[in-house]
Every structure is written in C-alpha cells, then in structure tokens.
Amino acid sequence: MELPLSLSRLSACVAFAGLLVGAGLPLAMTGPGEWEIGKSASGRGERMCLPDPALLMQWEHRARQCTRTIVNPTLDRAEVHYTCAGGDFGTSRVQVLTPRAIKVDIQGIADGLPFAYAIYARRIGNCPNAASSAR
C-alpha cells in the first residue's frame, strides 16, 4: 500500500514538475541564489552564488556553454545529458531530496579525461549581492 506524500515532499514534487515544464530543468528552486555545494549530504559545502541553478546539472563544465537534454523525468528525478563545445559531455542524474536540496550524480568526459562523482546542493537564500555570479 502506498502512503500519501508529506506536505513538504509534495511541495518538492510540485516544484520539480513545474520546473520540468517551465524551465526544462529539474531543480528544487528556481532563479539565481546562494547555494551550499559539497560532496557529502551531511557535511558543509562551499557557498556560492549561482546566476543560473541549471549549472548544477553540468557542474564539471559549469564555466562552459553546453546543450542539455532531459530524459526519464519523474516528479522528483530526472536524467540530463549534455554536450559542450570541444567534445566534452556528461550525464547527470538529479534527485530532489527536500524542497531546497538536491543530489546530482555526474559522470562524463572533461578535457579528454573521464570523471564521476556526486554533489549535494542546498539553496540557502538569495545572493548577498544581486550582481554576484558563480565564483
């Protein structure tokens, strides 16, 4: 028997679904903001202001222009395939953990070398300075 979703989980699913339709990318929160990004769900990560949270989908290539395609979307998960100029590419598996936190498993090729890791990202608020960008 399937249990009903909690209110916070339902909110995350609604936000996720809206983002798939509206922005075409699965993220727990839209718009620019300050995010804490790290390799552990329990540890503190690096804080940075992201002008576009879609950069989380291509974290290894965040400084590059890439084309993204969403495959296998559900209410709280999606897979994103992306390609960048110069032959680099990646696949990200995005999962909404809470209304303000996501996990992204990323693998691909950067500068001719393979990579694979996971990041945990939590939106912690607005950027301290609206003109800030990813550092």
N, C-alpha and C positions, 0 to 999 in steps of 0.2 A: 504494500500500500504506500503510495507516495504522499508525503507530508506537505502541507501548504508552505509556501515560501514565507520567511520572516519579512517584515516591512522593509528593513534595510537591504536585504537580499533582493527583494522585489524592486526597490528603487534602483539598485545597481543594474539589474537586468533591463529595466525600462531605459535607463541612461545609455546602456550599451546598445540596445536595439535602436534607439534614436540616433546614435552616432553612426551606426552602420548605414542607416537610411540617409541622414543629413550630411555628414561629412565623409562617409565612405570609409571610415577607420574606426576600429573598436578601441575606445578609451573610456576609462571611468569618468573622467572630467574633460570638458572641452575648453578651448581657449587657452591663451597663454597663462602661465602661472609658475609658482615656485614649487619645485619637486625635490624630494629626497630620493636619491637613486643609489642603490647598493647591490651587492651580490648576495645578501642574506635578508630573509624576511624579518629576522629578529634584531639584526644589528642596525646601527645608524649608518646612513649613507652620505654621499656628497650632496649638498644642497646646490641647486642651480635653477636659474630662471630659464624656462623654455618658451620661446616665442610661439612654437607650434608643438603640442604634445605628440603629434604624429612622429616626431623624431625618435620617440621611444621604440617605434617599430623597426627602425633601422639604426639602432644605437651604434653599431660598429662603424657605420657610414654616415653619422649624423651631420657631418660637415659637407656632405655631398648632395647633389641633386639626384634623386632616384625616382623611378616609376614603381608604384605599388599596385598589387592586385590582391584582393581579398578572396580567399577560398574557404569553404566549410564554415561559414559563420553560424553561430547559435546565439542565444541570448547573452551568454557570459563568456564565450570563447570565439576565437577566430584564428585562422592561419593567414599570414600575409607573406606573399612572395614579392621580392623587389629586385630590381636591376639598376645598376648605376653605370655612368659613363666609364669607359676603361675596362669593362669586363667584370667588375666586381658585382656580387649579388649576395642575397641572403634569403632565409626563410625565418619568420618569427611566428611563434605560437603564443598568442596573447590570452590571458585569463584574468577576468575581473575577480579580485579577492574580496574587496569591500567597495562601497560606493566611491572611495577615494584612493584605492590601491589596486595595482595590477602587477602581474608577474609576466615577464616576457622571456621565453626561451628562444635564443637566437643562434643560428648557425649559417655558415656561408663561406665565401672567399673574399679576402681583403688583401689588396696588393699582392695577389698571386698565392697567398697562403690561406689554409683553412682556419676557421675559428668556430668555437661552440661554447656557449655559456648562458647563464640566466641572469636577469636583473630583476630587482623588485623596485617598483616606483610608487611613491605615495605623494599625492598632491597635498601640500601643506598650506597653501594660500595663494594670494596674489603676489606678484613680483614686487619687491620693495620699491623699485623704480620702474615705472611703466615702459621706459625706453630700454630697459635691460634686455639682453639676449643671451643665448646659451654661451657659456664660457668654456 
